[in-house]
Amino acid sequence: QDLQLGWTLAESILRTRSLVNRPANLLTPERLATALTEPCAGLPVETQCYDRGTLHELGLEAFLAVGDSSGHSPVLAVLRYTGAPDSAERLGLVGKGVTVDTGGYCLKPASSMAGIKGDMAGGAAAAAALRALAANGVPVNVTVVVPVCENRISDSSMVPGDVITSFSGKTIEILNSDAEGRLILADGLAWAAEREGCTHLVDIATLTGAICAMLGFVTTGVMASDNGFYDCLLCAAERSGEKFWRMPDDAEYETLIESDYADVRNTSKDGCGAITAGLFLRHFTEGLPWLHLDIAGTADNKGYVWEHQVPGATGTAVSTLYHLAQILFETSEEEPA
């Protein structure tokens, strides 16, 4: 039985690697949404995909500020697994699903273009972890929210100086169109909190180049609003063997994303890019226990950590998210009523 449980998790990791390695022309937003939901067929998982028109009706304007740049419709993919129906706890996993990231009008340099197809690794990992939990019948409640889109250049693309209103109602000043991941995650986090009834939130994304400068390709950067929830992550990492390091979130860093024209700006005024990206996202978590995982350095294998693995996508964090859900619910059961 333990072998079967392990194989199901390994299979989900391999599915994630395959998706992240897939060229963007073969993985449009619609195709990725299908690839995230179809593997759950036959499992006790409810899936729902919201198209461009519905997203406009619902007011996910931060997500659409990115997704409307493309002729391919953005899709909000939602997967819901209820393995512990008597529990009030629900873990929300919000994954970045940008299938191609040109940087928009803040165009990436040519030397950075080769990796833009893998900017959906967080969304793939979140969905794969839920699939493994459901397939193994783990008694947890998990909802995955993946805003899926492309970040391209068009006559409808956002430009620096724009001010937009997010799903939460908070306004955002755009200073860099290549800081798009945090925009779609902002709406994803608010959706998970407001519409899905999640009690704990985790966002996972290939979010910043700054995290690579900080931690290289060995360790995933973390920001946490709750010490107990962070301890659950550390316990999960002991089971998975993956490496995590907690970034500071002192109030002084918040001044770097203060805006004169909106509630918050989408880039830092003066460095600390990985930290301020996490702090930006915290504005959209509704005060819930929250973890932010920046996997920009660890989503692709450079040979430093997993020497046995072939080059390409690692499937990072799938196993950690799987174990995190287990540990969160084990911990909640142990707490006195």
C-alpha positions as CSV (number, residue, x, y, z in Angstrom):
1,Q,0.0,0.0,0.0
2,D,2.8,2.4,0.9
3,L,4.4,1.7,-2.5
4,Q,1.1,2.5,-4.3
5,L,0.7,5.8,-2.3
6,G,4.3,6.8,-3.2
7,W,3.8,5.9,-6.9
8,T,0.7,8.1,-7.1
9,L,2.6,11.0,-5.7
10,A,5.6,10.4,-8.1
11,E,3.2,10.1,-11.0
12,S,1.9,13.6,-10.2
13,I,5.4,15.0,-10.0
14,L,6.2,13.5,-13.4
15,R,3.0,15.0,-14.9
16,T,4.1,18.4,-13.6
17,R,7.5,18.1,-15.2
18,S,6.0,17.2,-18.5
19,L,3.7,20.2,-18.5
20,V,6.4,22.6,-17.5
21,N,8.7,21.3,-20.2
22,R,6.0,21.7,-22.9
23,P,6.4,24.5,-25.5
24,A,4.1,27.4,-25.1
25,N,2.6,27.0,-28.6
26,L,1.5,23.5,-27.5
27,L,0.1,24.7,-24.2
28,T,-2.2,27.6,-24.6
29,P,-4.2,28.7,-21.6
30,E,-7.2,26.6,-22.6
31,R,-5.0,23.6,-23.1
32,L,-3.3,24.0,-19.7
33,A,-6.6,24.4,-18.0
34,T,-7.7,21.1,-19.6
35,A,-4.4,19.4,-18.6
36,L,-4.9,20.5,-15.0
37,T,-8.4,19.3,-14.7
38,E,-8.7,16.2,-16.9
39,P,-6.3,14.0,-14.7
40,C,-8.9,14.3,-11.9
41,A,-11.6,12.5,-14.0
42,G,-12.9,9.6,-12.0
43,L,-11.7,11.0,-8.7
44,P,-13.8,12.8,-6.1
45,V,-12.7,16.2,-7.4
46,E,-15.0,19.0,-8.6
47,T,-13.5,21.1,-11.4
48,Q,-14.7,24.3,-12.9
49,C,-13.1,26.6,-15.6
50,Y,-14.2,30.3,-16.0
51,D,-13.6,31.9,-19.4
52,R,-12.8,35.4,-20.4
53,G,-16.4,36.7,-20.5
54,T,-17.3,35.2,-17.1
55,L,-14.1,36.6,-15.6
56,H,-15.1,40.1,-16.8
57,E,-18.6,39.6,-15.3
58,L,-17.0,38.5,-12.0
59,G,-14.6,41.4,-11.8
60,L,-11.2,39.6,-11.8
61,E,-9.6,42.7,-13.4
62,A,-6.1,42.3,-12.1
63,F,-6.0,38.8,-13.7
64,L,-7.5,40.3,-16.9
65,A,-5.0,43.1,-17.0
66,V,-2.6,40.4,-17.9
67,G,-4.8,37.8,-19.7
68,D,-6.5,40.3,-22.0
69,S,-3.1,40.9,-23.8
70,S,-3.6,37.6,-25.6
71,G,-5.9,36.3,-28.3
72,H,-6.1,33.1,-26.3
73,S,-8.7,33.4,-23.6
74,P,-7.5,33.5,-20.0
75,V,-9.0,30.7,-17.8
76,L,-9.5,30.5,-14.1
77,A,-9.2,26.8,-13.3
78,V,-10.6,25.7,-9.9
79,L,-10.3,22.2,-8.5
80,R,-12.0,21.2,-5.2
81,Y,-11.4,18.1,-3.2
82,T,-13.3,17.4,0.0
83,G,-11.8,14.4,1.7
84,A,-12.6,15.5,5.3
85,P,-16.2,16.7,5.1
86,D,-16.6,17.0,8.9
87,S,-13.6,19.5,9.1
88,A,-14.1,23.2,8.9
89,E,-10.5,23.6,7.6
90,R,-9.8,24.1,3.9
91,L,-6.4,24.6,2.4
92,G,-6.3,26.9,-0.6
93,L,-3.4,26.4,-3.1
94,V,-3.2,29.3,-5.6
95,G,-0.7,28.6,-8.4
96,K,0.6,30.9,-11.1
97,G,-0.4,29.7,-14.6
98,V,1.3,32.0,-17.1
99,T,1.9,29.8,-20.2
100,V,4.1,32.3,-21.9
101,D,5.6,35.4,-20.4
102,T,7.1,37.9,-22.8
103,G,7.2,40.6,-20.1
104,G,4.6,42.6,-22.1
105,Y,5.7,46.2,-22.9
106,C,8.5,45.8,-20.4
107,L,9.9,43.2,-22.8
108,K,12.3,40.6,-21.4
109,P,15.8,40.5,-22.9
110,A,16.4,37.8,-25.6
111,S,18.7,36.0,-23.2
112,S,15.7,35.4,-20.8
113,M,13.2,34.3,-23.4
114,A,14.1,30.6,-23.4
115,G,12.5,30.0,-20.0
116,I,9.2,31.9,-20.5
117,K,7.3,28.7,-21.3
118,G,7.7,27.4,-17.7
119,D,6.0,30.3,-15.9
120,M,3.1,28.0,-15.1
121,A,5.1,25.6,-12.9
122,G,3.3,26.8,-9.7
123,G,-0.1,26.2,-11.1
124,A,0.9,22.7,-12.4
125,A,2.4,21.8,-9.0
126,A,-0.7,22.9,-7.0
127,A,-3.1,20.9,-9.3
128,A,-0.8,17.8,-9.2
129,A,-0.6,17.9,-5.4
130,L,-4.4,17.9,-5.2
131,R,-4.7,15.1,-7.7
132,A,-2.4,12.9,-5.6
133,L,-4.3,13.7,-2.4
134,A,-7.6,12.8,-4.0
135,A,-6.2,9.6,-5.7
136,N,-4.8,8.4,-2.3
137,G,-8.0,9.3,-0.5
138,V,-6.2,11.5,2.0
139,P,-8.7,13.0,4.6
140,V,-8.1,16.7,3.8
141,N,-10.0,19.5,2.1
142,V,-8.1,21.3,-0.6
143,T,-9.1,23.9,-3.2
144,V,-6.7,24.8,-6.0
145,V,-7.1,28.1,-7.9
146,V,-5.0,28.6,-11.0
147,P,-5.3,31.8,-13.0
148,V,-4.1,30.7,-16.5
149,C,-3.1,33.2,-19.2
150,E,-0.4,34.5,-21.5
151,N,1.5,37.8,-21.0
152,R,1.9,39.2,-24.5
153,I,2.1,42.6,-26.2
154,S,-1.1,43.8,-27.9
155,D,-3.3,46.9,-28.2
156,S,-5.0,45.8,-25.0
157,S,-1.9,45.1,-22.9
158,M,-1.3,47.0,-19.7
159,V,1.4,49.6,-19.7
160,P,3.4,51.3,-16.8
161,G,1.3,54.0,-15.2
162,D,-2.0,52.1,-15.4
163,V,-4.1,51.9,-12.3
164,I,-6.4,48.9,-12.1
165,T,-9.0,47.5,-9.6
166,S,-8.5,44.0,-8.4
167,F,-11.2,41.4,-7.5
168,S,-10.7,42.3,-3.8
169,G,-11.5,45.9,-4.5
170,K,-8.0,47.1,-3.8
171,T,-6.4,49.3,-6.5
172,I,-3.0,48.6,-8.0
173,E,-0.6,50.9,-9.8
174,I,1.3,49.1,-12.6
175,L,4.9,50.1,-12.8
176,N,6.2,47.0,-14.6
177,S,4.3,44.8,-17.0
178,D,6.7,42.0,-16.3
179,A,5.6,41.8,-12.7
180,E,2.4,40.2,-14.0
181,G,2.4,37.0,-11.8
182,R,1.6,38.9,-8.7
183,L,-1.4,40.5,-10.4
184,I,-3.0,37.2,-11.4
185,L,-2.2,35.7,-8.0
186,A,-3.7,38.7,-6.2
187,D,-7.1,37.8,-7.8
188,G,-6.5,34.1,-7.2
189,L,-5.8,34.6,-3.5
190,A,-8.8,36.9,-3.0
191,W,-11.0,34.4,-4.9
192,A,-9.8,31.5,-2.7
193,A,-10.5,33.5,0.4
194,E,-13.9,35.0,-0.6
195,R,-15.5,32.5,-2.9
196,E,-14.0,29.1,-1.9
197,G,-14.1,29.4,1.9
198,C,-10.4,28.6,2.3
199,T,-9.1,28.9,5.9
200,H,-5.4,28.7,5.0
201,L,-3.7,30.0,1.8
202,V,-0.6,29.1,-0.1
203,D,0.5,30.7,-3.3
204,I,3.2,29.1,-5.4
205,A,4.8,30.7,-8.4
206,T,7.9,31.2,-10.5
207,L,7.6,34.8,-9.4
208,T,10.9,36.7,-9.3
209,G,14.4,36.7,-10.7
210,A,15.4,38.3,-7.4
211,I,14.8,35.0,-5.6
212,C,17.4,33.4,-7.8
213,A,19.9,36.2,-7.0
214,M,19.1,35.6,-3.3
215,L,19.0,31.8,-3.1
216,G,20.3,30.5,-6.4
217,F,18.7,27.3,-7.7
218,V,18.8,25.3,-4.5
219,T,16.3,26.7,-2.1
220,T,12.7,28.0,-2.5
221,G,12.0,31.3,-0.9
222,V,9.1,31.5,1.6
223,M,7.2,34.3,3.2
224,A,4.8,33.4,6.1
225,S,2.2,35.3,8.0
226,D,1.7,32.6,10.6
227,N,4.4,30.8,12.5
228,G,2.4,27.7,13.1
229,F,1.6,27.3,9.5
230,Y,5.3,27.9,8.6
231,D,6.2,25.1,11.1
232,C,3.8,22.8,9.1
233,L,5.7,23.7,6.0
234,L,9.1,22.8,7.6
235,C,7.6,19.4,8.7
236,A,6.4,18.8,5.2
237,A,9.9,19.7,3.8
238,E,11.4,17.0,6.1
239,R,9.2,14.5,4.4
240,S,9.8,15.7,0.9
241,G,13.5,16.5,1.1
242,E,13.0,19.9,-0.5
243,K,14.7,23.1,0.8
244,F,13.0,26.3,2.0
245,W,14.2,29.5,3.5
246,R,12.0,32.2,5.2
247,M,12.3,35.8,4.0
248,P,11.8,38.8,6.3
249,D,8.6,40.7,6.2
250,D,9.4,43.7,8.4
251,A,7.2,46.8,8.1
252,E,10.0,48.8,6.6
253,Y,9.8,46.8,3.4
254,E,6.2,47.8,3.0
255,T,7.2,51.4,2.2
256,L,8.8,50.1,-1.0
257,I,5.4,49.2,-2.5
258,E,3.5,52.2,-1.3
259,S,1.8,54.0,-4.2
260,D,0.8,57.7,-4.5
261,Y,-2.1,56.7,-6.8
262,A,-3.4,53.3,-5.6
263,D,-3.5,51.1,-2.6
264,V,-0.3,49.3,-3.6
265,R,2.2,49.3,-6.5
266,N,3.3,46.2,-8.3
267,T,7.0,46.7,-8.1
268,S,9.5,47.9,-5.5
269,K,10.8,51.5,-5.4
270,D,14.3,50.3,-4.4
271,G,15.3,46.7,-4.7
272,C,14.3,43.8,-2.4
273,G,12.3,42.4,-5.3
274,A,11.6,38.9,-3.9
275,I,10.5,40.3,-0.5
276,T,8.3,43.0,-1.8
277,A,6.6,40.6,-4.3
278,G,5.6,38.5,-1.3
279,L,4.5,41.5,0.7
280,F,2.4,42.7,-2.3
281,L,0.5,39.3,-2.3
282,R,-0.1,39.5,1.4
283,H,-2.4,42.5,0.7
284,F,-4.8,40.0,-0.9
285,T,-4.9,37.2,1.7
286,E,-7.8,38.6,3.9
287,G,-5.7,38.2,7.0
288,L,-5.8,34.4,6.7
289,P,-2.8,32.2,7.6
290,W,-0.7,32.3,4.4
291,L,2.5,31.0,2.9
292,H,4.2,32.4,-0.2
293,L,6.5,30.0,-2.2
294,D,8.7,31.6,-4.8
295,I,10.0,28.7,-6.9
296,A,11.6,30.7,-9.7
297,G,15.0,29.2,-8.9
298,T,14.0,25.6,-8.0
299,A,11.4,24.9,-10.8
300,D,14.2,24.0,-13.2
301,N,17.0,21.5,-12.6
302,K,20.6,22.9,-12.7
303,G,22.2,19.8,-11.3
304,Y,23.0,21.3,-7.9
305,V,20.3,19.5,-5.9
306,W,18.9,16.5,-7.7
307,E,22.0,15.2,-9.5
308,H,20.2,12.1,-10.7
309,Q,17.5,14.1,-12.5
310,V,17.7,15.0,-16.2
311,P,17.8,18.7,-17.1
312,G,14.5,20.5,-17.3
313,A,11.5,20.9,-14.9
314,T,11.8,19.5,-11.4
315,G,8.2,19.3,-10.4
316,T,9.3,21.2,-7.3
317,A,6.9,21.6,-4.3
318,V,4.4,18.9,-5.5
319,S,5.4,16.6,-2.7
320,T,5.8,19.3,-0.1
321,L,2.3,20.6,-0.8
322,Y,1.0,17.1,-0.5
323,H,2.6,16.6,2.9
324,L,1.7,20.1,4.0
325,A,-2.0,19.3,3.5
326,Q,-1.7,16.1,5.5
327,I,0.2,17.8,8.4
328,L,-2.1,20.8,8.5
329,F,-5.1,18.5,9.0
330,E,-3.3,16.2,11.4
331,T,-2.4,19.3,13.5
332,S,-6.0,20.6,13.5
333,E,-7.3,17.2,14.7
334,E,-4.8,17.3,17.6
335,E,-5.9,20.8,18.8
336,P,-8.4,20.8,21.6
337,A,-12.0,21.9,20.7
